[in-house]
Amino acid sequence: MTPLLLALLSTASAASLWVPTTPQTPKPYAIKNGHGLPLGGGNTFPVTGNSSGGAFCILNTNAAGSFSVSPGLFPHVHRKTYENFYAVKGRVQLWGQNVDSFRANTSIQTTRVLSQGDIGAIPPNTIHTFTLLEPDTQLTGVLVPGGFEEFFFAMAVNPNPGAGGLPGAGGFDMEGLAKWDVYPELAFTARRDVVNGKAGPGNWYDGPNALPGNMDAPIWVAKNYGPKWLSEEGGRYQIVAPFVRGVETNGTFSQGTITISEQRGPVGKVKSEVATAFMLEEGELEVRVEGFDAVRLVWGDVVFVPGGVGFEYEAKAQFTKFMYVTGGGKGLDWELIQKGRTWNSAFFPRGQSGGRMMRI
């Protein structure tokens, strides 16, 4: 068989990775910015519990904010669900405090104003509430495990808000909310004494934002102020900046950003044992998944790959950055960190060309 015929057959057998909306079963796919399972009101799910095999869901909220700093939702706790709030554009204010220490009066409530690239991570048993602050705001929520989106859809069908933003008798009563792992904490009063984007203990843009290694309190990471690692495997630079790792999530998931240099030379294959999702933030990223045509992601596009499926990714712009979510504590980011070294810059070394794709 001639090389030309082999190439034609290979092209004919490949499938498109792009989908118009979020699949209902786990499979590799890519989805354009603004698309996904729609909730209404500017909310879409590019990844759901169904599409990720229960690993996680990703919710994009595009909405106008309020000039008020009052929370837009009643304070509440999840006992099983981890919820991360990532600011993509605009500003979001988020409040949080461990519920047990709040009731025992042994901790101090924290709040942060999140701007582009900032995150507030809310572990289970943490009181939280939030509000959008600018006319054009995008908030990306990551909820683990997947399936919590069912609560949002149930409330969208029959919200019936009562006093204080709580569902009334025609919707979900107080006891009914527990079915969805939502427990109101009405004694919590959101503080309003923010100075320079923060109130409460810990650094923000005024110093390094360390990761705690546990789930005892909210985690706040300002853009580029968290810990970073540099991977140079294969001669290509990749800066891993985790927001939460397996040690902060009991091994259930990880989230952060990866910044990579342009590709030079042959490409190697990645095969993670856990589900992996990318959302592009800067530059242009080409992704190739086994059995599918290559896709190029631009700002806001999302790709999802189930665990055990091989894929490749390559920067097509010199400074390319994406937000990642993995369905376990030892995913792509963990592998890169193990093989990398600690790094203290948002930029990879200058004046050197990239190499070939990393190999796991």
Secondary structure, 3 states (H helix, E strand, C coil): CCHHHHHHHHHHHCECCECCCCCCCCCCEEECCCCCEEEECCEEEEECCCCCCCCCEEEEEEECCCCCCCCCCCCEECCCCEEEEEEEECCEEEEEEEHHHHHHCCCCCEEEEECCCCEEEECCCEEEEEEECCCCEEEEEEEECCCCHHHHHHHHHCCCECHHHCECCCCCCHHHHHHHCCEECCCCCCCCCCECCEECCCCCCCCCCCCCCCCCCCEEECCCCCCEEEECHHHCCEEEEEEECHHHCCCCCEEEEEEECECCCCCCCECCCCCEEEEEEECCEEEEECCECCEEECCCCEEEECCCCCEEEEECCCCEEEEEEECCCCCHHHHHHHHCEEECCCCCCCCCCCCCCCCC
